[in-house]
Amino acid sequence: LADNHDYIPLSTGSTSSCIENKYPASFPGTSKQPQPPGTGAGTSTGPGTPVGGPAGGLPCGLPCGIVGGPVSSKGGTPWMKHNKKYSRGIVGLHEEIEDFFEYIRPTEVEEGVRWHVVRRIEKVVRQKWPQAECAVFGSFYTGIYMPTSDVDLVISGKWETTPLYTMQVALLEAGIADAGGVKVLSSATVPLVKLTDKSTDIKVDISFNQKNSVKTGELIKSFCQKFPHLPKLVFILKQYLQMRGLNEVFTGGLSSYSVILLVVSFFQLHKRPNEVRSNDGSVNLGVLLLEFLETYGRFFNFE
C-alpha cells in the first residue's frame, strides 16, 4: 500500500459534436468528474480528509485495495460522497460499492456520445456497402461498460473476403481516425479493425459477420433481469482487473463476458443470494463480493 500498489487509474471525460462544450479537454471519453482534493478517503500523496472512516483507508476499516485505492493524485476516491458517514465493517463496504456503482455506471450523456460515434461509423459503412448492416454488441449493448471500455460493432454483409483493410481506408478517408488510430488485426481469432475516434478518444472494435454477437448480448440482458445485482459486482470486478492489467484477453486477462459468466455461476451456486441483507434491508453487496472471491479463491474445484 505504501507503494500505491492499489492505485486505480481512471481516464475520465468526453466530447461529442453536439455536446462538445460540456466536457473539459482533459477528460476524453466520459463525463465522470473527480471530487476536489481532500474530499475522498485519501490520495497517493497523502491521506486526505477522512469521510466517515480512518484517514487513508476505507470507511469500513478495511485497507485501500478492496475496491481500490486513490483514483488519482487529485481525485481521491471520487465515488465516495462528501460528508457522508459510512458504516464500519462489511456494511461500510456495501455502502461504498453502491456509491461506486452510481458513480461508474454509464450516464445518458456518455451513452449518447458512444451512439454518436457508432452513427458516424455506420454512415461510412452505408456509403461503402449500402446493403450492409451494423449492430452494437458486448458491454455497450448490455450497458455494463466502464468509462474506458471499447465499443464493439459488428458489420454483416456479403464479401468474398473480409474487407478489413477496405474498412481501415474508409475510416481514414472519412476523418474518423488518424493514421495511428486505426489498426487491422487480421490474424486474431476474430479479425478486427481497432480504431480510436479522434474527436472523443472512444475506442471501437469492428468485426464482420459474427452472427452470435447480438445473441450473446441478449443472454446477458436476461441474466441481468434474473440477477439484478449482477452489474454491481461486475463493475467492481472489472475495475479490480483493470487496475492490475488483467482485463485484456490477449495479454492473459479475463474478458468482460468471462467476468459476467463467473458472477452468474456464483449467483446460481449461491443458496440464498437475496437473503444477505444490509442494515437498510437491501442485499449486502459487500458480503456477496467477499463470498464471490472466497468461492473462486478457496472452494471452486478448477479440475
WORAPE-V55499 format. One record per backbone hydrogen bond with DSSP energy under -0.5 kcal/mol. NH is the residue of the N-H (numbers start at 1). CO is the residue of the C=O. If there is no record, write none. Layout:
# WORAPE-V55499
nh:NH co:CO
nh:NH co:CO
This chain:
# WORAPE-V55499
nh:4 co:1
nh:7 co:4
nh:8 co:70
nh:9 co:7
nh:10 co:8
nh:10 co:71
nh:11 co:9
nh:12 co:10
nh:20 co:16
nh:22 co:19
nh:23 co:20
nh:27 co:24
nh:30 co:13
nh:30 co:27
nh:35 co:75
nh:39 co:36
nh:43 co:46
nh:46 co:43
nh:50 co:48
nh:52 co:50
nh:56 co:41
nh:56 co:47
nh:57 co:54
nh:58 co:62
nh:61 co:58
nh:65 co:68
nh:66 co:63
nh:69 co:6
nh:71 co:76
nh:72 co:76
nh:76 co:72
nh:78 co:76
nh:80 co:77
nh:84 co:81
nh:86 co:84
nh:89 co:60
nh:91 co:88
nh:92 co:88
nh:93 co:89
nh:94 co:90
nh:95 co:91
nh:96 co:92
nh:97 co:93
nh:98 co:94
nh:99 co:95
nh:100 co:96
nh:101 co:97
nh:102 co:98
nh:103 co:99
nh:104 co:100
nh:105 co:101
nh:111 co:107
nh:112 co:108
nh:113 co:109
nh:114 co:110
nh:115 co:111
nh:116 co:112
nh:117 co:113
nh:118 co:114
nh:119 co:115
nh:120 co:116
nh:121 co:117
nh:122 co:118
nh:123 co:119
nh:124 co:120
nh:125 co:121
nh:126 co:122
nh:127 co:123
nh:128 co:124
nh:129 co:125
nh:132 co:129
nh:133 co:156
nh:135 co:154
nh:137 co:152
nh:140 co:137
nh:141 co:137
nh:142 co:138
nh:143 co:139
nh:144 co:139
nh:145 co:143
nh:149 co:146
nh:151 co:203
nh:152 co:137
nh:152 co:150
nh:153 co:151
nh:153 co:205
nh:154 co:135
nh:155 co:207
nh:156 co:133
nh:159 co:157
nh:164 co:162
nh:167 co:163
nh:168 co:164
nh:169 co:165
nh:170 co:166
nh:171 co:167
nh:172 co:168
nh:173 co:169
nh:174 co:170
nh:175 co:172
nh:176 co:171
nh:177 co:171
nh:181 co:178
nh:182 co:179
nh:183 co:194
nh:185 co:192
nh:186 co:184
nh:188 co:185
nh:191 co:189
nh:192 co:185
nh:193 co:206
nh:194 co:183
nh:194 co:192
nh:195 co:204
nh:196 co:181
nh:197 co:195
nh:197 co:202
nh:198 co:176
nh:200 co:197
nh:201 co:197
nh:204 co:195
nh:205 co:151
nh:206 co:193
nh:206 co:204
nh:207 co:153
nh:207 co:205
nh:209 co:155
nh:211 co:209
nh:213 co:210
nh:216 co:212
nh:217 co:213
nh:218 co:214
nh:219 co:215
nh:220 co:216
nh:221 co:217
nh:222 co:218
nh:223 co:219
nh:224 co:220
nh:225 co:221
nh:226 co:222
nh:227 co:223
nh:230 co:227
nh:233 co:229
nh:234 co:230
nh:235 co:231
nh:236 co:232
nh:237 co:233
nh:238 co:234
nh:239 co:235
nh:240 co:236
nh:241 co:237
nh:242 co:238
nh:243 co:239
nh:244 co:240
nh:244 co:241
nh:245 co:242
nh:246 co:241
nh:251 co:248
nh:252 co:249
nh:253 co:248
nh:254 co:246
nh:259 co:255
nh:260 co:256
nh:261 co:257
nh:262 co:258
nh:263 co:259
nh:264 co:260
nh:265 co:261
nh:266 co:262
nh:267 co:263
nh:268 co:264
nh:269 co:265
nh:270 co:266
nh:275 co:272
nh:276 co:273
nh:277 co:275
nh:278 co:282
nh:281 co:278
nh:284 co:276
nh:285 co:283
nh:288 co:284
nh:289 co:285
nh:290 co:286
nh:291 co:287
nh:292 co:288
nh:293 co:289
nh:294 co:290
nh:295 co:291
nh:296 co:292
nh:297 co:293
nh:298 co:294
nh:299 co:294
nh:300 co:295
nh:302 co:300
